[in-house]
Amino acid sequence: MTRLDELRTMRDFLDREIAAELGERHIIVELVADLYEVSVADLLGRDRHHRVTRARQGAAWLLKRTGMSWRDIGAVVGLDHSTVGYCIRKVEADPATRALLLGLEVA
């Protein structure tokens, strides 16, 4: 087994553990991670690359549409509640991002 295979195995393990912890909310997080082509672990982690940040913003916005509070969303995506508010406002200000995420919501 190569190092890359070992890392993929570890990532798969982490994704399963995260799914078990998040329950139904994991579906939203997983769909957004797939849409932005990032791993669930990266989306929920501390990575600040542009693609991961955009995915995190999208996940926060979709979770807010389910009725979750900013604090609860922050607990899921690893942000404080004020940053969650910023993420939600950022998506609200971008019609293209909203349309992309709403397409996910319909699916």
N, C-alpha and C positions, 0 to 999 in steps of 0.2 A: 504494500500500500504506500503510495507516494504521500508526500507532505500535503499536497493539494487535496487528495482524497481524505486525509485525516481532517483537514480544515472544513471540508464540505460536510463530513460526518458530524463534526462539532456544531456547525451552523444548523444543520437539520435538527440536532438534539435541542439546541437553544430555541429554535422556532417552535418545536413541540412543547417545550416547557412554558414558553410565553403563551402559547395558545391555551394551555391548561389553566394558566393563571388568569387570563383575560376573559375566558368564556366566550359569549356571543359577540362581544366587542372586537374579538380577534378577527372576525370575518371582515369588518370594515378596515382594520389595520392591514390585514393581509391583502385585500383587494387594492388598497392604495399603494402598498409596497410593490405589488406586481405592476400596477399602472406606471409607476415611476422607475421601475426596474432597480429597486433596492431591496435588501433583505429586511425582514421584519426586525431582526436584531439591530440593524443599523438605524431603522426608523425610530425604534424605541430607545436607542442609545444616545451617545453624546456627540456623534458625528455632525460636523457643521458644513459638509460639502453642500453645494447648491441643490443638487438633486434630492439629497436626503432632507434638507430643510424644507423644500417645496412639498415633499411627500408628507412630512410631519405636519405642515400647515393644512394640507388637504385632509389628513386624518382628523385633525382637531376640528375642522369645519364640519365634516360629516358626523363626527361624534356629537357635536353641538346640536345638529339637526335631529338627533335621537332624543334630545331633551336632557342630556347630561349637563351638569354644572361645570364651570370653568375649572374648579378645583378637582373634580373627578376626572375631567379630561386630562388635566395636568398630571394626575397620578398615573394615568394610562400611558401617555406619551413622554413622560419624564420632563415636563416643563412646569414652571410655577404658573399660577393662575393669571398673572398679568401678561406673561408671554403668550399664554393660550389666547387671551383677548386680542393681542397683536396679530397672532396667526389667523384668527377668525376675521378680523378687519381686513387683513391683507387679501384673503381669498374673496371677501365680499367686494373689494375694490377692483377685482380682476374678472370681467365677464367670461373670458376664455377659460380660465381655471375653473370657475363655477360650472360652466357648461360641461367641461371635461368630467368633473366630479359628479355632476348630476346624471351624466350618462352612466356612471358606475352605479349610482343609487337606483336607477331604473332597472339595471341588469340584475 
